[in-house]
Amino acid sequence: MTWTDSFRLAVAGMWANKLRALLTMLGVIIGVGAVIVLVAIGKGASNAVASRIETLGTNVVFVSPTAGTPFSESAISYINQAIPFPVTTIGTMNTASKVSTATTSGGAQVVGTSAAYWKLGALSLAAGHFLTTNEVSQGQHVAVLGANQAISLFSGQNPVGDPLMILGQQFTVVGVLNSVGQGPGASQDNAIFIPITTASPLIGTNQLSEVMVKTGTPNQASLVSDLLTNLYNNRFGSGSMVIASEDQVLQTLQATRATFTALLAGTAAIALLVGGIGIMNIMLVSVTERTREIGIRQALGATREDIILQFLLEAMVISLSGGILGIGLGSGLVVLSPVLFKTPISFSPQSIALSFVFSTAVGLIFGLYPAFKASGLEPIQALRYDG
């Protein structure tokens, strides 16, 4: 018997029980669809963060104190004096605050910083201007809104010149930023920037939340990271500061992304495993129901290999059909996900190939036992079966 004949018999056997075959495919359909969608969501989310990190470049170092470590504004001078080449050093004071306008209110991450923050290069203006040197030196009550804050507080209208209440004090909006997306920590789109000289008395502290050091090259950033780690470890003890360059953050993100994507794919693969068990169960039922048919085929000269091939191909046809339907389902959900779930999606052709390989393997592995069981039936007993 040729492969073509075996394939035709396999398709005929599946077609004779269309509803049962479709229900059996569901586990594979769901598993394959889940693999495609979850991998796309995981890749999309991590790509969005990576893109945000890369907008800053890989020559920025973040310095943050751990709890109990003093980190006053004098840290900026200390860092500048410690680094033997020119850098741009920007301190921030961050606090969560309730903010309001005449008609709306909400919460925001208020970031006290200097005009030099603009030199990081990750920001662009939708309206107005960023904090100026004069506004910072004079401690003026001015604010620059992240994109999301402008939408939520002012319904997307141009708020430049409008008043805004922050921590019970009135500020004037002088600028609105374009959306930059999610980066390390809180998104700048949800932040409100005010002069650090205004933030200090407003918050009631002179302790910095973070210092960012921008160097000329990524290699300098790596040197600064090592230098400041040694300096602060010697000054306050190991673990007193969290110091990392953008390059290190990006490398960590890439490693995390690979682990996260593999975890999502592995979770979805469990559904494929369940689908495979369902296929094996149905094929065992099919072998029992078709025992007499198997006996007749053996009596007409079918070899053990012919029987194995017939039932193995039937299991693989069911599994591959489910895989193809699952690829269609997953691809459709990938297209709809940005609209339905408002989440970044990055379609991965590799997940299609992975799903196809998985569905083929599921049919092959879980079809082996029923196929061998069918081929092991004694012809006489099979012909006498009256099930």
Buried (B, 14 or more C-beta within 10 A) or exposed (E): BEEEEBBEBBBEBBEEBEEBBBEBBBBBBBBBBBBBBBBBBBBBBBBBBBBBBEBBBBBBBBBBBEEEBEBBBEBBEBBEEEBEEEBBBBBBBBBEBEBBBEEEEBEBBBBBBBBBBBEBEBBEBBBBBBBBEEBBEEBBBBBBBBBBBBBBBBEEEEBBEBBBBBBEEEBBBBBBBEBBBBBBEBBBBBBBBBBBBBBBEBBEEBBBBBBBBBBEEBEBBBBBBEBBBEBBBEEBEEEBBBBBBBBBBBEEBEEEBEEBBEEBBEEBBEBBBBBBEBBBEBBBBBBEEBBBBBBBBBEEEBEBEBBBBBBBBBBBBBBBBBBBBBBBBBBEBBEEBEEEEEEBBBBBEEBBEBBBEBBBBBBBBBBBBBBBBBBEBEBEEBBEBEE
